[in-house]
């Protein structure tokens, strides 16, 4: 076998397990795959999907996934990793160390050598900047956030109070959504394997994990509408890399009219997916109706001393000990893909599909008919730090591993100026459509299928 995603840690095993979780959840929902061997997962296809940023091309040219001030930097007593891809994160980071916003990487790197790593991390957390001290695995496991990340299931699911109401996709008794339309239930996916036909997903996520989850739901037939604030605009390559199968609209929730539109969308939705901290949706002035399934991805989880901190895949790798395991001679390194993000996205999609199946019913095993659902919404959550601990706990470390095989160009698809990875799930050669232009769709749902 080619050394797909080869690393000190068993990254390919993580990737296969995460995609398999989504595949099995779709099967439980009644998905009929269009492949003759639905159980088989293609390691090359999955490795390419996980390393999608490395095969993404715009007009035939690769993209640079990290901004100049993002990366590893020596501090006075160790290493830190920063994240400054978005303009506001860069501004907070440069202000943190007393430098102008247009500073170059060499001057920025020199300034960081004058600060202890822990001081940089602590001050960044207070300022809303993103910096992690590079830790050993042992330091992480013995820390408060590390212990929190090791507790509980990889995918957390809990019941939400109240049954699905008439504004949702289905009533518990099986009648249709507002307006009288009665889309297919999960127990009757219809031809072509569209297990989520008629399901409406409001996507309020950014940066890989959440978008991967909602892209997977779109692949399974859901109507996914991604809604972003107008500022900051999404980074173009990130949207093109994970926006397939979805529509994209812009609403400013600080504006009363846009907030009403968002609430109307949410009232008619089946699923809400966010990357916000708990309570943030309500703080924006939105109310989640009973019966709606919510999905949430966070960096550090819902509990522990870092529950309110920001973070990204690269930052979690640095803090959790992964960066030092993947480096050499004390110099930190990185996994061959942003595997924590991608794995968390497939796990979140699996949890959401299972929550919908429990709510709306499932096919009767080995017999005609279906098992009725309970009509109840559920909260489903994953965190990059919990996924990182799962990876650290997997057997099969290989400190003498070969170089990772490059992502496979044969597992890509090109639409006009954009080349992207094919879907990781078996049975699909492409997504329903390429990513729409960011923010150019109307903030409305498609008509329910007949």
Long-range contacts (C-beta under 8 A, 24 or more apart in sequence): 1-43, 2-43, 2-44, 2-405, 3-401, 3-402, 3-403, 3-404, 3-405, 4-43, 4-44, 4-46, 4-47, 4-404, 4-405, 5-47, 5-50, 5-51, 5-335, 5-336, 5-337, 5-339, 5-404, 6-336, 6-398, 6-401, 6-402, 6-403, 6-404, 6-405, 7-326, 7-335, 7-336, 7-398, 7-401, 7-404, 8-325, 8-326, 8-397, 8-398, 8-399, 8-401, 9-322, 9-325, 9-326, 9-335, 9-391, 9-392, 9-394, 9-397, 10-391, 10-394, 10-395, 10-396, 10-397, 10-398, 11-50, 11-335, 11-336, 11-337, 11-339, 11-391, 12-43, 12-46, 12-47, 13-394, 13-396, 14-339, 14-343, 14-387, 14-390, 14-391, 14-394, 15-46, 15-47, 15-50, 15-337, 15-339, 15-342, 15-343, 15-424, 16-41, 16-43, 16-46, 17-343, 18-342, 18-343, 18-344, 18-345, 18-346, 18-347, 19-46, 19-49, 19-346, 19-424, 19-425, 21-155, 21-346, 21-347, 21-350, 22-216, 22-346, 22-347, 22-349, 22-350, 22-353, 22-425, 23-425, 23-426, 24-350, 25-349, 25-350, 25-351, 25-353, 25-354, 25-357, 26-195, 26-220, 26-353, 26-425, 28-353, 28-354, 28-357, 28-362, 29-186, 29-189, 29-195, 29-196, 29-220, 29-353, 29-354, 29-356, 29-357, 29-362, 30-186, 30-187, 30-188, 30-189, 30-195, 30-362, 30-363, 31-189, 31-193, 31-195, 31-220, 32-189, 32-191, 32-192, 32-193, 33-193, 33-426, 33-427, 34-192, 34-193, 34-427, 34-428, 35-426, 35-427, 37-426, 38-426, 38-427, 40-426, 41-424, 41-426, 42-411, 42-426, 44-408, 44-410, 44-411, 45-408, 45-411, 45-422, 45-423, 45-424, 45-426, 46-424, 47-337, 47-405, 47-407, 47-408, 48-407, 48-408, 48-411, 48-412, 48-421, 48-422, 49-342, 49-411, 49-421, 49-422, 49-423, 49-424, 50-337, 50-338, 50-339, 50-342, 50-343, 50-424, 51-336, 51-337, 51-407, 51-421, 52-241, 52-242, 52-342, 52-407, 52-420, 52-421, 53-237, 53-241, 53-338, 54-337, 54-406, 54-407, 55-407, 55-408, 55-409, 55-411, 55-412, 55-419, 55-420, 55-421, 56-237, 56-240, 56-241, 56-418, 56-419, 56-420, 56-421, 57-414, 57-418, 57-419, 58-236, 58-237, 58-240, 58-417, 58-418, 59-417, 60-419, 63-237, 65-237, 66-314, 68-104, 68-105, 69-93, 69-94, 69-103, 69-105, 69-108, 70-314, 72-134, 72-318, 72-323, 72-331, 72-332, 73-108, 73-109, 73-112, 73-113, 74-109, 74-112, 74-113, 75-112, 75-113, 75-115, 75-116, 75-117, 75-120, 75-133, 76-113, 76-114, 76-115, 76-116, 76-117, 77-116, 77-117, 78-116, 78-117, 78-133, 78-134, 79-117, 79-133, 79-134, 79-318, 79-323, 79-331, 79-332, 80-112, 80-117, 80-120, 80-121, 80-131, 80-132, 80-133, 80-134, 80-318, 81-131, 81-132, 81-134, 81-314, 81-315, 81-317, 81-318, 81-323, 81-332, 82-129, 82-130, 82-131, 83-130, 83-131, 83-312, 83-314, 83-315, 84-130, 85-235, 86-232, 86-235, 87-232, 88-232, 89-129, 89-130, 92-124, 92-127, 92-128, 92-129, 93-124, 93-129, 93-130, 93-131, 95-127, 95-129, 96-120, 96-123, 96-124, 96-127, 96-129, 96-131, 125-309, 128-310, 130-310, 130-311, 130-312, 130-315, 131-315, 132-311, 132-315, 132-316, 132-318, 132-319, 133-318, 133-319, 134-318, 134-319, 134-323, 134-324, 134-332, 135-318, 135-319, 135-320, 135-321, 135-324, 136-321, 136-324, 137-320, 137-321, 137-322, 137-324, 137-325, 137-392, 138-321, 139-321, 140-319, 140-320, 140-321, 141-321, 141-392, 144-304, 144-305, 144-306, 145-300, 145-304, 145-305, 145-306, 145-319, 145-385, 146-320, 146-389, 147-304, 148-300, 148-301, 148-303, 148-304, 148-305, 148-306, 148-307, 148-385, 149-300, 149-301, 149-304, 149-320, 149-383, 149-385, 149-386, 149-388, 149-389, 150-386, 150-389, 151-303, 152-301, 152-386, 154-347, 154-382, 154-386, 154-387, 154-390, 155-347, 155-348, 155-350, 155-351, 155-380, 155-381, 155-382, 156-302, 156-379, 156-380, 156-381, 156-382, 157-351, 157-354, 157-355, 157-378, 157-379, 157-380, 157-381, 158-378, 158-379, 159-376, 159-377, 159-378, 159-379, 160-288, 160-290, 160-291, 160-292, 160-294, 160-376, 160-377, 160-378, 160-379, 161-290, 162-290, 162-291, 162-376, 162-377, 163-290, 163-291, 163-374, 163-375, 163-376, 164-290, 164-291, 164-292, 164-359, 164-375, 164-376, 164-377, 165-289, 165-290, 165-291, 167-267, 167-268, 167-289, 168-268, 168-269, 168-270, 168-289, 168-291, 168-292, 169-198, 169-199, 169-200, 169-270, 169-360, 170-360, 170-373, 170-375, 171-375, 172-373, 172-374, 172-375, 173-375, 174-372, 176-448, 177-268, 177-448, 178-267, 178-268, 179-448, 181-447, 181-448, 181-450, 182-448, 183-448, 183-449, 184-449, 185-360, 185-361, 185-370, 186-356, 186-357, 186-360, 186-361, 186-362, 186-373, 187-360, 187-361, 187-362, 187-363, 187-370, 187-371, 188-370, 189-221, 192-221, 193-220, 193-221, 193-427, 194-220, 194-221, 195-220, 195-221, 195-353, 196-220, 196-221, 196-222, 196-353, 196-356, 197-221, 197-222, 197-449, 198-223, 198-448, 198-449, 199-223, 199-270, 199-271, 199-356, 200-225, 200-268, 200-269, 200-270, 200-271, 200-445, 201-225, 201-269, 201-270, 201-271, 201-272, 201-273, 202-227, 202-265, 202-266, 202-269, 202-271, 202-272, 202-273, 203-227, 203-246, 203-273, 204-228, 204-272, 204-273, 204-274, 204-275, 204-276, 204-281, 205-273, 205-274, 205-275, 205-297, 206-234, 206-238, 206-275, 207-238, 207-275, 207-312, 207-341, 208-238, 208-242, 208-313, 208-338, 208-341, 208-342, 208-345, 209-275, 209-297, 209-313, 209-340, 209-341, 209-342, 209-344, 209-345, 209-348, 209-382, 209-384, 210-273, 210-274, 210-275, 210-295, 210-297, 210-345, 210-348, 211-238, 211-242, 211-243, 211-345, 212-242, 212-341, 212-342, 212-344, 212-345, 212-346, 212-349, 213-273, 213-295, 213-297, 213-344, 213-345, 213-346, 213-348, 213-349, 213-352, 214-246, 214-273, 214-349, 215-242, 215-243, 215-244, 215-245, 215-246, 215-345, 215-431, 216-345, 216-346, 216-349, 216-425, 217-271, 217-349, 217-352, 217-353, 218-244, 218-245, 218-246, 218-431, 218-432, 219-244, 219-245, 219-423, 219-425, 219-428, 219-431, 219-432, 220-353, 222-271, 223-445, 223-446, 225-249, 225-265, 225-441, 225-443, 225-444, 225-445, 227-251, 227-262, 227-265, 227-443, 228-438, 228-439, 229-253, 230-439, 233-438, 233-439, 234-438, 234-439, 236-438, 239-435, 239-438, 240-418, 240-420, 240-434, 240-435, 241-420, 241-435, 242-435, 243-435, 243-436, 243-438, 244-420, 244-431, 244-432, 244-433, 244-434, 244-435, 245-431, 245-432, 245-433, 246-435, 246-436, 247-436, 247-441, 248-435, 248-436, 248-437, 248-438, 248-439, 248-440, 248-441, 249-439, 249-441, 249-442, 249-443, 250-439, 250-443, 251-443, 253-284, 253-285, 253-286, 259-284, 259-285, 259-286, 261-443, 262-286, 262-443, 263-287, 265-443, 265-444, 265-445, 266-292, 268-445, 269-445, 270-356, 271-295, 271-352, 271-356, 273-297, 273-348, 273-352, 277-307, 277-308, 278-302, 290-377, 291-359, 291-375, 291-376, 291-377, 292-377, 293-352, 293-355, 293-356, 293-359, 293-377, 293-378, 293-379, 293-380, 294-377, 294-378, 294-379, 294-380, 295-348, 295-349, 295-351, 295-352, 295-380, 295-381, 296-348, 296-379, 296-380, 296-381, 296-382, 297-344, 297-345, 297-348, 297-381, 297-382, 297-383, 297-384, 298-381, 298-382, 298-383, 298-384, 299-383, 299-384, 299-385, 300-383, 300-384, 300-385, 301-381, 301-383, 301-385, 301-386, 302-381, 302-383, 306-385, 311-384, 311-385, 312-341, 312-384, 313-338, 313-339, 313-340, 313-341, 313-384, 314-338, 316-340, 316-384, 316-385, 316-388, 317-388, 319-385, 320-385, 320-388, 320-389, 320-392, 321-392, 322-388, 322-391, 322-392, 336-404, 339-391, 340-384, 340-387, 340-388, 340-391, 341-384, 343-387, 343-391, 344-382, 344-383, 344-384, 344-387, 346-424, 347-382, 347-387, 348-380, 348-381, 348-382, 351-380, 351-381, 351-382, 352-380, 355-380
